[in-house]
Amino acid sequence: MARLKVTQTKSAIGGKQNQRDTLRTLGLKRIGDVVVKEDRPEIRGMVSTVTHLVAVEEVD
């Protein structure tokens, strides 16, 4: 199964609470943090919530 590499590129300061919670759920705490997650609909939904704060790449 494909995997997604999610990198936080912008700060969540001043953002909505649900966006800050989504970043924390993804495992991102600060700018530059990188996590690799399975490519599932739940993860895609979380990424779409914070798409302006993260960069996403597909990894095999």
RAVENTA-V479688 format. One record per residue. N is the residue number from 1. PSI is psi in whole degrees, -180 to 180 (999 if undefined). OMEGA is omega in radians with two decimals (* if undefined). BURIAL is 1 if it has 16 or more other ideal C-beta (glycine too) atoms within 10 Angstrom, else 0. Layout:
# RAVENTA-V479688
n=N psi=PSI omega=OMEGA burial=BURIAL
n=N psi=PSI omega=OMEGA burial=BURIAL
This chain:
# RAVENTA-V479688
n=1 psi=145 omega=-3.13 burial=0
n=2 psi=158 omega=3.12 burial=0
n=3 psi=154 omega=3.13 burial=0
n=4 psi=132 omega=3.04 burial=1
n=5 psi=115 omega=-3.07 burial=0
n=6 psi=124 omega=-3.12 burial=1
n=7 psi=129 omega=3.09 burial=0
n=8 psi=125 omega=-3.09 burial=1
n=9 psi=-19 omega=-3.14 burial=0
n=10 psi=160 omega=-3.12 burial=0
n=11 psi=151 omega=3.09 burial=0
n=12 psi=-1 omega=3.14 burial=1
n=13 psi=131 omega=3.14 burial=0
n=14 psi=-3 omega=3.12 burial=0
n=15 psi=174 omega=3.12 burial=0
n=16 psi=155 omega=-3.09 burial=0
n=17 psi=-40 omega=-3.11 burial=0
n=18 psi=-30 omega=3.09 burial=0
n=19 psi=-40 omega=3.08 burial=0
n=20 psi=-41 omega=3.11 burial=1
n=21 psi=-38 omega=3.14 burial=0
n=22 psi=-43 omega=3.09 burial=1
n=23 psi=-43 omega=-3.13 burial=1
n=24 psi=-39 omega=3.11 burial=0
n=25 psi=-36 omega=3.09 burial=0
n=26 psi=-17 omega=3.14 burial=1
n=27 psi=17 omega=-3.13 burial=0
n=28 psi=128 omega=-3.10 burial=1
n=29 psi=-29 omega=-3.09 burial=0
n=30 psi=165 omega=3.13 burial=0
n=31 psi=133 omega=3.14 burial=0
n=32 psi=-13 omega=3.09 burial=0
n=33 psi=141 omega=-3.13 burial=0
n=34 psi=134 omega=3.02 burial=0
n=35 psi=151 omega=3.07 burial=0
n=36 psi=123 omega=-3.08 burial=0
n=37 psi=156 omega=3.04 burial=1
n=38 psi=145 omega=3.13 burial=0
n=39 psi=90 omega=3.14 burial=0
n=40 psi=160 omega=-3.14 burial=0
n=41 psi=-36 omega=-3.13 burial=0
n=42 psi=-42 omega=-3.14 burial=0
n=43 psi=-41 omega=3.09 burial=1
n=44 psi=-39 omega=3.12 burial=0
n=45 psi=-42 omega=3.11 burial=0
n=46 psi=-42 omega=3.14 burial=1
n=47 psi=-38 omega=-3.14 burial=1
n=48 psi=-25 omega=3.09 burial=0
n=49 psi=-34 omega=-3.08 burial=1
n=50 psi=32 omega=-3.06 burial=1
n=51 psi=-28 omega=3.14 burial=0
n=52 psi=-7 omega=-3.11 burial=0
n=53 psi=-11 omega=-3.04 burial=1
n=54 psi=162 omega=2.98 burial=1
n=55 psi=139 omega=-3.06 burial=0
n=56 psi=135 omega=3.06 burial=0
n=57 psi=148 omega=3.04 burial=0
n=58 psi=135 omega=-3.14 burial=0
n=59 psi=140 omega=3.09 burial=0
n=60 psi=999 omega=* burial=0
